[in-house]
Amino acid sequence: MWVFVIIILIIIFVLLKDRTIHQSIISSYPTRKADIQFFNNGKFLFKQLFRDIRDAEQFICVQFFIIKKDRFSRDFLTLLIEKADAGVPVYLMVDRLGSFTIDRKLIQELKSVGGTIIKCNRFDWRHPFRSINQRNHRKITVVDGEIAYIGGYNVADEYINESPKFSLWRDYHLRVTGEVVQDIYDLFSRDFKLNNGHSLHHGASTEPGGSIETQLIPSAHGTLESTFLSLIDEAKQTILIGSPYFIPSEAIMELLEKKAQDGVSITVLYPHESDHLLVKEASSTYLRRMHHAGAKIHLFTHGFYHAKIIFIDDKICDIGTANFDKRSLFINEEVNLLIFDKGLIEEIRSFYEKDLMDSVPLDEKWLNEGNFLAKSAAKMFNSFL
């Protein structure tokens, strides 16, 4: 089986030599105030999100990488259908490949009652493998221009802990109100126009509001690396990282190793079990280097760890959709939120530290698992995993 997988990956690697970049609009947003509610449990997150959508009166903007065809996805789409049928404008944007299995019958029903459905990143026959590889990984919801959501959760049974594979799906997500909502809405609008050709004509609140200083950081096709490098370079005492995949660029890896040598305490939280082929083998090379540099590596054992977070000292928290891997750094369209409020950072860090308690230290046995072919394939194709 591994021989077949490697042959397919080699074909893709050759065809991906054409790396012409898909058109993307990257905007730079200023720091803005917000009020933020943190979630690390999908059941609680979606209970609140459903409540906000039910209360919507002006418009609903929803963007996810994955919406599947399962019970929870049907519940979610049915709610959007009900709101559209009641006269509330509904705009649903999904990634074309990530949501390939979405319930097409419900999508047609949503269209029939006035909803607008957009699939991001159209397939390009001139550059087939490039257009397949470049995905919109953002997860955004904006309700009435007053409330926004951003984070790592998608829409499927596993995200509310109802997957037979994982007992618990750990992710981090934010509910946001205040000034920064206008930037989240603006980013959604830009993606909408890029993939649809039409502009949205609603607005988000620009009234002063919120007590927490934040900054929205959208990224695509290479812009995220400089953000991560700048964040890491700021660290004087501690760097805490949480990610389901750990495949950084060499520039980021070398800076982390230098920070460790300079006495900065570095901790990485990573899942004990992987959810995709080859990602553990690809990540283990970098985790081993971090371990040898003196970083503390912990493997989450209480379900699957899918969160994406970086803490820099007690001054900055980065949370959003971007994984700590080359796909998020150089290929995907992502969005993160920087938080600069010490009190909220301490609160979120307490949840991260609880997840550390549900983990085990990295050991050589775990690092050495996997066969030679899998490790070789992972090393060759780690930029695309």
VEXDREN-2710 file (C-alpha; in Angstrom, 1 decimal):
% VEXDREN-2710
k/r/px/py/pz
1/MET/0.0/0.0/0.0
2/TRP/2.8/2.4/0.9
3/VAL/4.4/1.9/-2.5
4/PHE/1.2/2.9/-4.2
5/VAL/0.8/6.0/-2.0
6/ILE/4.3/7.1/-2.7
7/ILE/3.9/6.7/-6.4
8/ILE/0.8/8.9/-6.3
9/LEU/2.5/11.5/-4.2
10/ILE/5.5/11.6/-6.7
11/ILE/3.1/12.2/-9.5
12/ILE/1.4/15.1/-7.6
13/PHE/4.8/16.5/-6.7
14/VAL/5.9/16.7/-10.3
15/LEU/2.6/18.2/-11.4
16/LEU/2.8/20.8/-8.6
17/LYS/5.9/22.3/-10.0
18/ASP/3.6/24.9/-11.5
19/ARG/3.1/27.0/-8.3
20/THR/1.3/30.0/-9.9
21/ILE/-0.6/31.5/-7.0
22/HIS/-4.4/31.6/-7.0
23/GLN/-5.6/35.2/-6.8
24/SER/-6.1/36.3/-3.3
25/ILE/-6.7/39.6/-1.5
26/ILE/-4.8/40.1/1.7
27/SER/-5.8/43.1/3.7
28/SER/-3.9/44.6/6.7
29/TYR/-6.1/45.4/9.7
30/PRO/-5.3/47.7/12.6
31/THR/-5.5/46.9/16.3
32/ARG/-9.1/47.2/17.5
33/LYS/-11.1/46.6/20.7
34/ALA/-13.3/43.6/21.3
35/ASP/-15.0/41.5/23.9
36/ILE/-14.2/37.9/23.6
37/GLN/-15.7/34.6/24.8
38/PHE/-13.4/31.6/24.6
39/PHE/-14.6/28.0/23.8
40/ASN/-12.7/24.7/23.9
41/ASN/-15.8/22.4/23.7
42/GLY/-17.8/22.0/20.5
43/LYS/-21.0/21.3/22.2
44/PHE/-20.9/24.6/24.1
45/LEU/-19.6/26.5/21.2
46/PHE/-22.4/25.5/18.8
47/LYS/-25.1/25.8/21.4
48/GLN/-24.2/29.5/21.6
49/LEU/-23.7/29.9/17.8
50/PHE/-27.1/28.3/17.1
51/ARG/-28.7/30.7/19.6
52/ASP/-27.0/33.7/17.9
53/ILE/-28.1/32.5/14.5
54/ARG/-31.7/32.0/15.7
55/ASP/-31.7/35.6/17.0
56/ALA/-30.4/37.0/13.7
57/GLU/-32.6/39.7/12.2
58/GLN/-30.4/41.5/9.5
59/PHE/-28.0/38.9/7.9
60/ILE/-26.0/35.8/8.6
61/CYS/-22.5/35.2/7.0
62/VAL/-21.1/31.7/7.5
63/GLN/-17.8/30.3/6.3
64/PHE/-16.3/26.9/7.1
65/PHE/-13.7/24.7/5.6
66/ILE/-15.6/21.5/6.3
67/ILE/-19.4/20.9/6.5
68/LYS/-20.1/17.2/6.1
69/LYS/-23.1/15.1/5.4
70/ASP/-24.0/13.8/8.9
71/ARG/-26.5/14.5/11.6
72/PHE/-25.0/17.6/13.1
73/SER/-24.3/19.1/9.6
74/ARG/-27.9/18.5/8.7
75/ASP/-29.0/20.3/11.9
76/PHE/-26.8/23.2/11.1
77/LEU/-27.9/23.6/7.5
78/THR/-31.6/23.2/8.5
79/LEU/-31.2/26.1/10.9
80/LEU/-29.8/28.2/8.0
81/ILE/-32.7/27.2/5.8
82/GLU/-35.2/28.2/8.5
83/LYS/-33.6/31.6/8.8
84/ALA/-33.5/32.2/5.1
85/ASP/-37.1/31.1/4.7
86/ALA/-38.0/33.6/7.4
87/GLY/-36.5/36.4/5.3
88/VAL/-33.1/36.8/6.8
89/PRO/-30.3/37.0/4.2
90/VAL/-28.0/34.0/4.6
91/TYR/-24.6/33.7/2.9
92/LEU/-22.9/30.3/3.2
93/MET/-19.3/29.9/2.0
94/VAL/-17.5/26.6/2.1
95/ASP/-14.3/25.2/0.7
96/ARG/-15.0/23.3/-2.5
97/LEU/-12.8/20.3/-1.5
98/GLY/-13.1/20.4/2.3
99/SER/-16.9/20.3/2.0
100/PHE/-17.1/18.0/-0.9
101/THR/-19.4/15.6/1.0
102/ILE/-21.9/18.4/2.0
103/ASP/-25.5/17.4/1.7
104/ARG/-26.4/18.7/-1.8
105/LYS/-30.1/18.3/-1.2
106/LEU/-30.1/20.6/1.8
107/ILE/-27.9/23.1/-0.2
108/GLN/-30.5/23.2/-3.0
109/GLU/-33.2/23.7/-0.4
110/LEU/-31.2/26.6/1.1
111/LYS/-30.9/28.1/-2.4
112/SER/-34.6/27.6/-3.0
113/VAL/-35.6/29.8/0.0
114/GLY/-33.2/32.6/-0.9
115/GLY/-29.9/31.6/0.6
116/THR/-26.6/32.2/-1.2
117/ILE/-24.0/29.4/-1.3
118/ILE/-20.5/29.9/-2.5
119/LYS/-17.8/27.3/-3.0
120/CYS/-14.3/28.7/-2.7
121/ASN/-11.4/28.1/-5.0
122/ARG/-12.9/26.9/-8.2
123/PHE/-11.2/24.0/-10.0
124/ASP/-8.9/25.2/-12.8
125/TRP/-8.4/22.7/-15.6
126/ARG/-5.3/24.7/-16.7
127/HIS/-3.6/24.0/-13.4
128/PRO/-5.6/21.1/-11.9
129/PHE/-3.3/20.0/-9.1
130/ARG/-2.4/23.5/-8.0
131/SER/-6.1/24.4/-7.8
132/ILE/-6.8/21.3/-5.8
133/ASN/-4.0/21.9/-3.4
134/GLN/-4.8/25.6/-2.5
135/ARG/-7.7/25.6/0.0
136/ASN/-9.6/28.2/1.9
137/HIS/-9.2/27.0/5.5
138/ARG/-11.0/30.0/7.2
139/LYS/-13.9/29.5/9.7
140/ILE/-15.9/32.7/10.1
141/THR/-19.4/33.6/11.2
142/VAL/-20.8/37.1/11.3
143/VAL/-24.4/37.7/12.7
144/ASP/-26.1/41.1/12.1
145/GLY/-22.7/42.8/11.9
146/GLU/-22.6/42.7/15.7
147/ILE/-21.3/39.2/16.6
148/ALA/-18.5/37.2/15.0
149/TYR/-16.9/33.8/15.5
150/ILE/-13.4/32.7/14.5
151/GLY/-11.4/29.6/15.4
152/GLY/-10.6/26.0/14.6
153/TYR/-14.0/24.2/14.7
154/ASN/-15.7/22.9/11.5
155/VAL/-19.2/21.5/11.2
156/ALA/-19.5/17.7/11.6
157/ASP/-20.3/15.1/14.2
158/GLU/-16.7/14.8/15.5
159/TYR/-16.6/18.5/16.4
160/ILE/-19.3/18.0/19.0
161/ASN/-17.6/14.9/20.4
162/GLU/-19.9/12.4/18.6
163/SER/-17.2/10.7/16.5
164/PRO/-16.6/6.9/16.9
165/LYS/-12.9/7.5/16.3
166/PHE/-12.1/10.2/18.9
167/SER/-13.8/10.4/22.3
168/LEU/-13.2/14.1/22.5
169/TRP/-12.3/16.7/19.8
170/ARG/-10.3/19.5/21.4
171/ASP/-10.2/22.8/19.6
172/TYR/-10.3/26.5/20.4
173/HIS/-12.8/29.0/19.1
174/LEU/-13.7/32.6/19.9
175/ARG/-17.0/34.5/20.0
176/VAL/-16.2/38.2/19.4
177/THR/-18.2/41.4/19.7
178/GLY/-17.0/45.0/19.4
179/GLU/-14.9/47.0/16.9
180/VAL/-13.0/44.0/15.4
181/VAL/-16.2/42.5/14.0
182/GLN/-16.1/45.0/11.2
183/ASP/-12.7/43.5/10.1
184/ILE/-14.0/40.0/10.3
185/TYR/-17.0/41.0/8.2
186/ASP/-14.7/42.8/5.7
187/LEU/-12.6/39.7/5.3
188/PHE/-15.7/37.5/4.7
189/SER/-16.9/40.1/2.1
190/ARG/-13.6/40.0/0.3
191/ASP/-13.6/36.2/0.1
192/PHE/-17.3/36.4/-1.1
193/LYS/-16.5/38.8/-3.9
194/LEU/-13.3/36.9/-4.9
195/ASN/-15.2/33.7/-5.3
196/ASN/-18.6/35.0/-6.4
197/GLY/-17.9/38.2/-8.3
198/HIS/-20.5/40.1/-6.4
199/SER/-20.2/42.4/-3.4
200/LEU/-22.1/42.2/-0.1
201/HIS/-24.0/45.4/0.7
202/HIS/-24.6/44.9/4.5
203/GLY/-22.5/46.6/7.1
204/ALA/-20.8/45.8/10.4
205/SER/-20.9/47.9/13.5
206/THR/-18.2/50.6/13.6
207/GLU/-19.2/51.9/16.9
208/PRO/-16.5/51.9/19.6
209/GLY/-16.9/48.8/21.7
210/GLY/-14.9/46.2/23.6
211/SER/-12.2/46.3/26.2
212/ILE/-9.7/43.9/24.8
213/GLU/-7.0/44.9/22.3
214/THR/-6.9/42.6/19.2
215/GLN/-5.8/42.4/15.6
216/LEU/-7.2/40.3/12.8
217/ILE/-4.4/38.6/10.8
218/PRO/-5.6/37.1/7.5
219/SER/-3.0/35.2/5.5
220/ALA/-2.6/33.3/2.2
221/HIS/0.2/31.7/0.1
222/GLY/3.2/32.6/2.2
223/THR/2.3/35.7/4.2
224/LEU/1.8/33.9/7.5
225/GLU/5.5/32.9/7.9
226/SER/6.6/36.5/8.5
227/THR/3.8/36.9/11.1
228/PHE/5.0/33.7/13.0
229/LEU/8.6/34.8/12.8
230/SER/7.8/38.2/14.2
231/LEU/5.8/36.7/17.1
232/ILE/8.5/34.2/18.0
233/ASP/11.2/36.8/17.8
234/GLU/9.3/38.8/20.5
235/ALA/9.6/36.1/23.1
236/LYS/11.8/36.8/26.0
237/GLN/10.6/34.1/28.5
238/THR/8.1/31.6/27.2
239/ILE/6.7/30.3/23.9
240/LEU/3.7/27.9/24.1
241/ILE/2.5/26.2/20.9
242/GLY/-0.6/24.0/20.3
243/SER/-1.2/22.5/16.9
244/PRO/-2.4/19.2/15.4
245/TYR/0.5/19.3/12.9
246/PHE/4.0/20.5/13.5
247/ILE/5.8/21.0/10.2
248/PRO/7.2/24.5/10.3
249/SER/9.4/26.2/7.7
250/GLU/13.2/25.9/8.2
251/ALA/13.3/29.7/9.1
252/ILE/10.8/29.2/11.9
253/MET/12.5/26.0/13.1
254/GLU/15.9/27.7/13.3
255/LEU/14.5/30.7/15.2
256/LEU/12.8/28.4/17.7
257/GLU/16.0/26.5/18.2
258/LYS/17.9/29.7/18.7
259/LYS/15.3/30.9/21.2
260/ALA/15.6/27.6/23.2
261/GLN/19.4/28.1/23.2
262/ASP/19.0/31.6/24.5
263/GLY/17.0/30.3/27.5
264/VAL/13.4/30.8/26.3
265/SER/11.2/28.1/27.7
266/ILE/9.3/26.4/24.8
267/THR/6.4/24.0/25.1
268/VAL/4.6/22.2/22.3
269/LEU/1.3/20.4/22.7
270/TYR/0.6/17.9/19.9
271/PRO/-1.9/15.0/19.5
272/HIS/-0.8/11.5/20.5
273/GLU/-2.8/10.1/17.6
274/SER/-3.0/11.7/14.1
275/ASP/-6.1/12.2/11.9
276/HIS/-4.4/12.2/8.5
277/LEU/-1.9/10.0/6.7
278/LEU/1.8/10.8/7.1
279/VAL/1.4/13.9/9.3
280/LYS/2.8/12.2/12.3
281/GLU/5.8/11.0/10.4
282/ALA/6.4/14.5/8.9
283/SER/5.9/16.2/12.3
284/SER/8.2/13.8/14.2
285/THR/11.3/15.1/12.5
286/TYR/10.7/18.6/13.8
287/LEU/9.4/17.5/17.2
288/ARG/12.7/15.5/17.6
289/ARG/14.7/18.6/16.8
290/MET/12.7/20.7/19.3
291/HIS/13.1/18.0/21.9
292/HIS/16.9/18.0/21.4
293/ALA/16.9/21.8/21.6
294/GLY/15.4/21.6/25.1
295/ALA/11.7/22.2/24.4
296/LYS/9.1/20.3/26.3
297/ILE/6.9/18.2/24.0
298/HIS/3.6/16.9/25.2
299/LEU/1.3/14.5/23.4
300/PHE/-2.4/15.0/24.1
301/THR/-4.1/11.7/25.0
302/HIS/-7.6/12.8/26.0
303/GLY/-9.1/12.6/22.5
304/PHE/-7.8/14.4/19.4
305/TYR/-6.0/17.8/19.8
306/HIS/-6.9/20.0/16.8
307/ALA/-6.4/23.5/18.4
308/LYS/-4.1/26.1/16.9
309/ILE/-2.6/28.5/19.4
310/ILE/0.6/30.4/20.2
311/PHE/1.4/32.2/23.4
312/ILE/4.3/34.7/23.5
313/ASP/5.3/35.4/27.1
314/ASP/2.2/36.7/28.9
315/LYS/1.8/39.5/26.3
316/ILE/0.4/37.9/23.0
317/CYS/-1.9/35.1/22.2
318/ASP/-2.4/34.0/18.6
319/ILE/-5.5/31.9/17.9
320/GLY/-7.4/31.0/14.8
321/THR/-7.4/28.6/11.8
322/ALA/-3.7/28.3/10.9
323/ASN/-1.9/25.1/11.9
324/PHE/1.8/25.2/12.7
325/ASP/2.7/23.6/9.3
326/LYS/3.8/24.5/5.8
327/ARG/0.4/24.1/4.3
328/SER/-1.0/26.9/6.5
329/LEU/2.2/29.0/6.2
330/PHE/2.5/28.9/2.4
331/ILE/-0.6/27.5/0.7
332/ASN/-3.9/27.8/2.5
333/GLU/-6.0/30.9/3.1
334/GLU/-6.2/31.3/6.9
335/VAL/-7.3/33.9/9.5
336/ASN/-6.0/34.3/13.1
337/LEU/-6.7/36.8/15.8
338/LEU/-4.0/38.3/18.0
339/ILE/-5.0/39.1/21.6
340/PHE/-3.0/41.5/23.6
341/ASP/-4.9/41.5/26.9
342/LYS/-3.0/39.9/29.8
343/GLY/-6.2/38.9/31.7
344/LEU/-7.8/37.1/28.8
345/ILE/-4.4/35.5/27.8
346/GLU/-4.1/34.1/31.4
347/GLU/-7.7/32.7/31.1
348/ILE/-7.0/31.0/27.8
349/ARG/-3.6/29.8/29.0
350/SER/-5.3/28.1/31.9
351/PHE/-7.3/25.9/29.4
352/TYR/-4.1/25.1/27.5
353/GLU/-2.4/24.1/30.8
354/LYS/-5.4/21.8/31.6
355/ASP/-4.8/20.2/28.2
356/LEU/-1.2/19.7/29.1
357/MET/-2.3/17.8/32.1
358/ASP/-4.2/15.4/29.8
359/SER/-1.0/14.7/27.9
360/VAL/2.2/12.6/28.2
361/PRO/5.8/13.6/27.6
362/LEU/7.3/12.8/24.2
363/ASP/9.4/9.6/24.2
364/GLU/11.7/7.9/21.7
365/LYS/9.3/5.0/21.2
366/TRP/6.6/7.3/19.9
367/LEU/9.1/9.1/17.7
368/ASN/10.4/5.9/16.2
369/GLU/7.0/4.5/15.3
370/GLY/6.3/4.2/11.5
371/ASN/8.0/2.3/8.7
372/PHE/10.8/3.6/6.5
373/LEU/8.6/4.1/3.4
374/ALA/6.1/6.3/5.4
375/LYS/8.9/8.4/6.9
376/SER/10.5/8.8/3.5
377/ALA/7.3/9.9/1.8
378/ALA/6.5/12.3/4.7
379/LYS/9.9/13.9/4.4
380/MET/9.5/14.3/0.6
381/PHE/6.0/15.8/0.7
382/ASN/5.8/17.6/4.0
383/SER/5.1/20.9/2.3
384/PHE/1.7/19.5/1.1
385/LEU/0.5/17.6/4.1
END
